Amino acid sequence: MSRKKPAPAKTATKTARPSAKAADAAEPAEAGAAPAGPRPVRLTVAAALAGVEGLVLVGFGVYVLIMGLAGNPESPEQAETLGITVLALALLPLLAARGLWLRRRWSRGPAMITQLMALPVAWTLVQNGGGLIAIGVLTAVAAVTVLGLLINPTATEALGIGPRDA
């Protein structure tokens, strides 16, 4: 068995700092990668709540769609359209929840938008009274909780979002 000699190390005649263009070119490859370290509990809870919200929307969309097809609504077309629309809207919190779970930087925006959209829905549910008050309160509590968790510095750092360099 012969041993190969290691290649001699190249010596640089000039130590240069990488240019800004080179750093920018390397950034997109790293943008999709999750930051190192364990996922903070705050981020896990935010992802779980966003996922539950998405699943509730899927359930409601399926219910409305089935009732539009099998039930006896005044306007089956409107019920079917509402069901399909709710199912499509359920994708936003589900994708955001998955992104938060995987610690993807892009997921914070859609997750926050979803929560901001949930607040007027919660207010409307509370205003309609009856059994909808409890659902409205739960929706509002979940939305405010997720918003609070996502603006927390621990969560933003875990997503790779930090203060901008001056």
Secondary structure, DSSP 8 states (H G I E B T S, - for coil): ------------SS-----HHHHHHHHHHHHTS--SS---HHHHHHHHHHHHHHHHHHHHHHHHHHHHHHS--S-HHHHHHHHHHHHHHHHHHHHHHHHHHTT-GGGHHHHHHHHHHHHHHHHHHHHH-TTHHHHHHHHHHHHHHHHHHHHSHHHHHHTT------
